[in-house]
Amino acid sequence: MTKSWLKESIETVLWAAALAIILRTFILQAFWIPSGSMIPTLEIGDRVLVLKIWYSLPSHEVERGDIIVFKYPVDPRRDFIKRVIGLPGDKVEMKNGSVYINGNELFETYVKNTDTYNMAEITVPEGNYFCLGDNRPNSEDGRFWGFVPKDFVRGPALFRYWPLSRVGFIE
């Protein structure tokens, strides 16, 4: 007996919806950049893909310099995107806008807009990360709300798919 056209169409739509939900929940999700906190790396209105499964794969750990999407520690219902600066156990300090990790100045070619911010040395607790925006004078980041717990990390932003003039992998 053959399926009716209607029954087959409904089954196809339901399978497609289930697959989309699984993909979005566990593997890949699109995010929109609403602010200028990551300029020049990411601009207002950019759309990026985040590989949510990345850090659960063997040999894929969060590294300094990764751009990650995470649940905002102050309000976990919101998502933020920032660059990982401090890893667990790191001592992070800022002097006149320059970042120091374990006493050594961090060379940050991605920061074009600097400020003169000073921050006393802090130690990143185990299971946490310290994140900053690339546009330091215009970024609400770890300097103001602290650390990102490891279980709040959604994944790395790897690919920009909009606008078309800026399509490509994120450096």
C-alpha positions in Angstrom: 0.0 0.0 0.0 1.4 3.4 -0.9 1.3 6.4 1.4 -0.9 9.3 0.5 0.7 12.5 -0.7 -0.5 14.4 2.4 0.8 11.8 4.8 4.2 11.6 3.1 4.4 15.5 3.1 3.6 15.7 6.8 6.2 13.0 7.7 8.8 14.9 5.7 8.1 18.1 7.4 8.2 16.5 10.9 11.5 14.8 10.1 13.0 18.0 8.8 11.8 19.9 12.0 13.2 17.2 14.3 16.5 17.3 12.5 16.6 21.2 12.6 15.9 21.1 16.4 18.7 18.5 17.0 21.2 20.5 14.8 20.4 23.8 16.6 20.4 22.3 20.1 23.5 20.2 19.9 25.7 21.0 16.9 25.4 24.4 15.1 23.6 27.6 15.8 23.5 31.0 14.1 24.0 34.2 16.2 23.5 37.9 15.3 26.0 40.5 16.6 23.9 43.3 18.2 26.7 45.6 19.5 30.1 47.0 18.6 32.0 45.4 21.4 34.0 43.1 19.0 34.8 45.7 16.4 36.9 45.4 14.2 36.7 41.6 14.2 32.9 41.5 14.3 30.7 44.4 13.3 27.1 45.3 14.3 24.8 43.2 12.3 27.3 40.4 11.5 25.8 36.9 11.6 28.0 34.1 12.7 27.8 30.3 13.1 28.8 28.7 16.3 29.8 25.1 16.4 28.3 24.1 19.8 29.8 20.6 19.7 33.4 21.8 19.2 34.6 21.8 22.8 33.1 18.5 23.5 35.3 16.8 20.9 38.6 15.3 22.0 41.6 17.6 21.6 39.4 20.7 21.2 39.9 22.8 24.4 39.1 26.5 24.8 42.2 28.4 24.0 43.4 32.0 24.6 42.3 34.1 21.6 39.1 32.0 20.8 36.0 34.0 20.1 33.2 32.3 22.0 29.5 32.6 22.5 28.4 32.0 26.1 25.5 32.6 28.4 26.0 36.0 30.0 27.0 35.4 33.7 24.8 38.2 35.0 21.7 37.0 33.1 22.1 33.5 31.6 19.0 34.0 29.4 21.2 36.3 27.2 24.1 35.3 25.0 27.3 37.3 24.7 30.3 37.0 22.4 33.8 37.9 23.5 37.4 36.8 23.1 39.0 34.4 25.6 41.9 36.2 27.3 42.5 34.3 30.5 42.4 30.5 31.0 42.0 28.7 34.3 44.9 29.4 36.6 46.1 32.5 34.7 46.9 35.7 36.5 45.4 38.6 34.4 46.2 42.2 34.9 45.7 45.4 32.9 48.0 48.4 32.9 47.0 51.5 30.8 44.9 49.3 28.6 47.5 46.6 28.0 46.8 43.1 29.1 49.3 41.0 31.1 49.0 37.3 31.4 51.2 35.7 34.2 53.4 38.9 34.1 53.9 38.9 30.3 52.3 41.5 28.1 49.7 39.9 25.7 50.3 41.0 22.1 46.8 41.7 20.7 46.8 42.6 17.0 43.0 42.3 16.9 42.5 45.3 19.3 42.3 48.5 17.3 40.5 50.7 19.8 42.4 50.9 23.1 41.8 52.6 26.3 43.8 53.3 29.5 41.9 50.9 31.7 43.8 49.5 34.8 42.8 46.3 36.6 44.6 44.8 39.5 45.9 41.3 39.0 43.2 38.6 39.3 43.5 34.8 39.1 41.1 33.0 36.8 39.4 30.2 38.9 39.4 26.6 37.7 36.5 25.9 35.4 36.2 29.5 34.3 37.5 31.9 31.6 38.2 35.6 31.5 36.9 37.3 28.3 37.2 40.7 26.8 35.7 42.5 23.8 38.1 43.6 21.0 36.7 47.1 21.1 37.9 47.8 24.7 36.4 51.3 25.2 33.0 50.0 24.2 32.7 46.6 25.6 30.9 45.3 28.7 33.1 42.3 29.5 34.9 40.4 32.2 36.4 43.6 33.6 32.9 44.5 34.8 31.1 41.1 35.5 33.9 38.7 36.1 34.4 35.2 34.8 32.6 32.9 32.3 31.9 29.4 33.8 33.0 26.6 31.5 29.4 25.2 31.4 28.1 28.6 30.1 30.2 28.3 26.9 28.0 27.5 23.9 30.9 27.2 21.5 33.4 29.1 19.3 32.2 31.5 16.6 34.0 30.1 13.6 32.3 31.4 10.4 30.6 34.7 9.4 27.9 34.2 6.9 26.5 37.7 6.7 27.0 40.3 5.3 28.0 38.7 2.0 30.9 41.1 1.6 32.5 39.7 4.8 31.7 36.0 4.5 34.4 33.7 5.7 36.1 32.1 8.7 36.7 34.3 11.7 40.3 34.9 12.7 
